[in-house]
């Protein structure tokens, strides 16, 4: 039995993006009425569009509004749903009020997701919907993701992972679907910018949000500003390096970050990577 499952997984992974897309649509068509946990990012936009194309008005997009979710992301999510004529429910989900969250433990993502999905289930029950989906892809399984435990415990479906779709394939398919997010920068909640154990506050989240927005405004695309007390560590890609290392631009960034509240500003020479805060975790936690 185990060998058969391994064979089936290997077979799916070797499929083309288009073949996986067909599997995705078939899977979604069997779910009936669904909610898509929608952040407006690359993956959730692709999932929502596919679900809507497949199930029509049986799909509801649900977005959580909080201080760890930038206004620009909420605005983009709202605009997309209006354009596609998708029913969109926005609810308040303030992570900072969840017991233990502010202390930023290693299972912070689980604490947040568990609360988030509980609130989405309340919305689902009020709308007579018995299935909630989220948009993690197969690449996400390679990193430390304590939120997956909440996905499992709360019986949340993960269609993109089921179809074994990678981020690269999702971008490719999104481009074919003419989605505005096909080349959008990857995004994670602002709370992921803090080292584990660093206390998270609304003011600190606002500092990160303002710093990243400034960098986006001057032309950077893929960027993270990591919080290390009075020091801001910037992670970016090759294009970002070229922009930010110009002398006049460096001075602008430094002065703006000082206004925001940082004393020191540094650029991570290794560049942008997802989950860099997980590099400090002990092996037994990972």
TORFI-928013 format. One record per residue: residue in three letters; y, z, x of N, C-alpha, C in turn. Coordinates in steps of 0.2 Angstrom, whole numbers, plus 5000, padded with zeros to 4 digits. Example, Ala and Ser with C-alpha at 12.3 -4.5 7.8 and 13.67 -1.06 7.14 Angstrom:
// residues 2
ALA497250395066497850395062498450395066;SER498950355064499550365068500050395064;
// end
This chain:
// residues 286
UNK499450005004500050005000500650005004;UNK500650045010501250055014501349985018;UNK500849955020500849885023501149835018;UNK500949835012501249795007501949795006;UNK502249865006502949875005503349855011;UNK503049865017503449845023503449765023;UNK502949735021502849655021503449635016;UNK503449665010503949645005504649655007;UNK504849705011505449725013505649665019;UNK505149655023505249605029505449535026;UNK505049525020505149455017505849445014;UNK506049505011506749505008507249495013;UNK507249535019507749535024507749465027;UNK507249425028507249355030507549305026;UNK507649325020507949275015508649255016;UNK508849205014509549185014510049225010;UNK510649225011511149265007511049245000;UNK511049174999510949144992510349164988;UNK509749174992509149194989509249274987;UNK509549314991509649384990510049384984;UNK510549344983511049344978510649334971;UNK510149294971509749284965509349344963;UNK509149374968508749444967509249494964;UNK509849494967510349544964510449524957;UNK510649464955510749454948510149464943;UNK509549454946508949464942508949544941;UNK509049584946509049654945509549684941;UNK510149654941510749684937510549664930;UNK510249604928510149584921509649624918;UNK509249664921508849714918509049774917;UNK509749794919509949854919510349874912;UNK510549814909510849824902511549844903;UNK511849894899512549914899512549954906;UNK513049944910513149984916513850004917;UNK513950054922514550064925514550054932;UNK515050024935515150004942515650054945;UNK515450094949515950144953516350094957;UNK516950084955517350034958517950064962;UNK517950044969518450064973518950004975;UNK518749944973519249884975519049864982;UNK518549884985518349864992517949804992;UNK517749774997517349714998516749724994;UNK516349774995515649784992515749794984;UNK516149844982516149854975516449804971;UNK516949764974517249704970516749654969;UNK516349634975515749594974515249614969;UNK515049674969514549704964514849694957;UNK515449714956515749714949515849644947;UNK516049594951516149524949515449494947;UNK514949514951514249484950513949514943;UNK514049584942513849614936514249584930;UNK514849574931515249554925515049474923;UNK514849434928514649374927513949374924;UNK513549424925512849424923512849464916;UNK513249514915513149554909513749554904;UNK514349514907514849514902515249574901;UNK515349584894515749644892515249714892;UNK514649704894514249764895514349804901;UNK514849784905515049814911515749844911;UNK515749914913516349944914516449964921;UNK517049954924517249974930517550044930;UNK517350094934517650164934517950174941;UNK518550194941518850214948519150284948;UNK519050324953519250394954519950394957;UNK520450424954521050424957521150494961;UNK521350494967521350554971521850544977;UNK522050604980522450594986522150574992;UNK521450564992521150534998521050454996;UNK521250434991521250364989521950334989;UNK522150294994522750264994523050224988;UNK523650234986523850194980523750124980;UNK523850094987523750024987523049994985;UNK522550044986521850024984521750034977;UNK522050084974522050084966522450034963;UNK522950014966523349954963522949894963;UNK522649874969522249814970521649814965;UNK521349874964520749884959520949864952;UNK521549894950521849884944522049814942;UNK522349774947522549704946521949664946;UNK521349674950520749634949520449644942;UNK520449704940520049704933520449674928;UNK521149674928521549644923521449564923;UNK521449544930521349474931520749444928;UNK520149484929519549464927519349484920;UNK519849524917519749544910519049594909;UNK519049634914518549684914518849754912;UNK518449784908518649854905518649904911;UNK519249934912519349984918519550054916;UNK519150104918519350174917519550204923;UNK520050234923520350274929520350344927;UNK520050384932520050464930520250504936;UNK520550554935520750604941520150634944;UNK520050634950519550674954519750694960;UNK520050754960520350784966519850824970;UNK519650794975519150824980519350884983;UNK520050894984520250954987520151024983;UNK520051014976519851064972519151084972;UNK518751044975517951054975517851114980;UNK517451164978517251214982516951194988;UNK517251214994516951195001517251135004;UNK517451085000517651025002518251025008;UNK518751065007519251065012519051085019;UNK518551125019518351145026517951095030;UNK517851035026517550975030516950985033;UNK516451015030515751025033515450955034;UNK514850955037514550895039514250855033;UNK514150895027513950865021514550855016;UNK515150845019515750835015515650775010;UNK515350725012515250665008514750685002;UNK514250725003513850744998514150784993;UNK514550834995514950874990515450834986;UNK515750784989516150734985515850694980;UNK515350654983514950614979514550644973;UNK514350704974513950744969514450754963;UNK515050774965515550794959515850724956;UNK515950674960516150614958515650584953;UNK515050584954514550554950514450594944;UNK514550654944514450704938515050684933;UNK515650664936516150654931516050584928;UNK515750534932515650464930515050464925;UNK514550514925514050524920514350544914;UNK514850584914515250614908515550554904;UNK515850504908516150444905515550394903;UNK515050394906514450354904514250374897;UNK514150444897513850474891514350464885;UNK514950464886515450454880515450384878;UNK515250334883515250264881514550234880;UNK514050284879513350264877513050214882;UNK513250234889512950194894512450234898;UNK511850204900511350244903511250224910;UNK511650184913511550164920512250164924;UNK512250194930512850194934512650164941;UNK513050114943512850084950513450094955;UNK513250094961513650104967513550044972;UNK514050034976514049974980513849984987;UNK513450024989513250034996512849974998;UNK512849945004512449885006511949915011;UNK511549865013510949885018511149905025;UNK511749885027512049905033512249985033;UNK512450005027512650075027512050125028;UNK511450105028510850145029510750165037;UNK511150125041511050135048511550195051;UNK511950225046512450275049512250335045;UNK512550395047512450455044512850455037;UNK512450455031512750455025512450505020;UNK512750565021512550625016512650605009;UNK513050565007513250545000512650514997;UNK512150485001511550454998511150504994;UNK511150564997510750614993511050624986;UNK511650624985511950624978511750564974;UNK511750504977511550444974510850454971;UNK510450484975509650494974509650544968;UNK509950604969509850654964510150644958;UNK510650604957511050584951510750524948;UNK510250494951509950434948510450374948;UNK510850364953511250304953510950244956;UNK511050194953510750124956511150094961;UNK510850064966511150034972510949964972;UNK511249914968510949844968511049814974;UNK511549824978511649784984511149804990;UNK510949864990510449894994509749864992;UNK509649864985509049834983508849764985;UNK509449724985509349654987509449644994;UNK509449704998509449705005510049655008;UNK510649655004511249625007511649655012;UNK511749625017512149645023512949635021;UNK513349675025514049665024514249595025;UNK514049565031514149495032513949445027;UNK513449455024513149415018513649425012;UNK513849485011514249505005514949465006;UNK515149465012515849425013515749355012;UNK515149325014515049255013514949235006;UNK514649275002514549264995515249274991;UNK515549324994516249334990516749284991;UNK516649244997517049184998516949134994;UNK516249124993516049074988516249084981;UNK516249144979516549164973517249174972;UNK517649154978518349154978518649224976;UNK518349274979518549344978519149354983;UNK519649384981520249404986519949454991;UNK519449484990519249534995518749515001;UNK518549445001518049425005518249435012;UNK518849435014519049455021519449515022;UNK519449555017519749625017519549665022;UNK519949705025519749755030519249805026;UNK518749835030518349885027518749955026;UNK518549985021518950045020518450105018;UNK518650165020518250225018518850275016;UNK518650325012519150375010519450415016;UNK520050425015520450455020520250525023;UNK519750555019519450615022519050605028;UNK518750545028518350525034518750515041;UNK519350525041519750525047519850585051;UNK519450645048519550705051518850725054;UNK518950755060518350785063518050835059;UNK517350845059517050895055517250965057;UNK517451005052517651075053518451075053;UNK518751015053519451015053519751025046;UNK520151075044520351085037520751025035;UNK520551005029520850945025521350975020;UNK521950945021522550965016522850905013;UNK523150905007523550855004524050825009;UNK524350865013524950845017524650805023;UNK524050825026523750795031523450725029;UNK523150725023522950655020523550615019;UNK524150635017524750595017524950565023;UNK524850605029525050585035524650525037;UNK523950535036523550475038523650415034;UNK523750425027523950365023524550335025;UNK525150375027525750345029525650305036;UNK525250335040525250305047524850235046;UNK524250235042523850175042524250125038;UNK524650145033525050095029525550065034;UNK525850105038526350075043526050025047;UNK525450035050525049995054524849925051;UNK524649935044524549875040525149835039;UNK525749865038526349825037526549785043;UNK526449815049526649775055526149725057;UNK525549715053525149655054524449675056;UNK524249735057523549755059523149745052;UNK522549735053522049725048521549775047;UNK521149775052520549825053520849885057;UNK520949945053521250005057521050065054;UNK520950115058520850185056521350235060;UNK521650275057522050335061521650395060;UNK521350415066520950485066521450545067;UNK521350595064521750655064521450705069;UNK521750715074521550775079522150815080;UNK522350855075522850905075523550865076;UNK523950875081524550845082524450775086;UNK523850755087523750695090523450645085;UNK523650585085523350525081523050475085;UNK522350465084522050415088521950355084;UNK522150305086522150235082521550195084;UNK521150175080520550135081520750065078;UNK520650005081520849945078520449895082;UNK520449825079520049775082520449735087;UNK520249685090520549645095521249615093;UNK521349595087521949575084522449635084;UNK522249685082522649745082522849765089;UNK522449765094522549775100523149735103;UNK523149675101523649625104524349645101;UNK524349665094524949675091525249745093;UNK524849795094525049855095525249875102;UNK524949835107525049845114525649815117;UNK526049775113526649745115527149805115;UNK527549805120528049855122528449885116;UNK528849835113529249855108528849875102;UNK528249855101527849875095527649945096;UNK527449955102527150025104527750075103;UNK528350065105528850105104528950115096;UNK528950065092529050075085528450115082;UNK527850105084527350145082527450215083;UNK527550235090527650305092528250335088;UNK528850305087529350335083529150345076;UNK528850295073528650305066528150365065;UNK527650365070527150425069527450485070;UNK527950495075528350555076528650575069;UNK528950525066529250545059528750565054;UNK528150545055527650565050527450635051;UNK527450655058527250725059526850725065;UNK526650675068526150675074526650685081;UNK526350725086526750735092526450685097;UNK525850665097525550625102525250565098;UNK525250505101524950445098524450415104;UNK523850395102523450365107523050305104;UNK522850255108522450205105521750215108;UNK521250215104520550215106520350155110;UNK520150155116520050095120519350055118;UNK518950095114518350065112518450025105;UNK518950045102519150005096518850035090;UNK518949995084518750015078517950015077;UNK517750065074517050065072516950115066;UNK516450105062516350145056516050205058;UNK516250265055515950325056515950355063;UNK516550345066516650365073516650445074;UNK516750475068516750555068516050575068;UNK515550535066514850555066514650555074;UNK514950535078514750535085514750605088;UNK515050655085515050725087514450765084;UNK514150735079513650765076512950775080;UNK512650835080512050845084511550805081;UNK511050785085510550735083510150755077;UNK510050825077509650855071509950845064;UNK510650835064511050825058510950755056;UNK511050705061511050635060510350615057;
// end
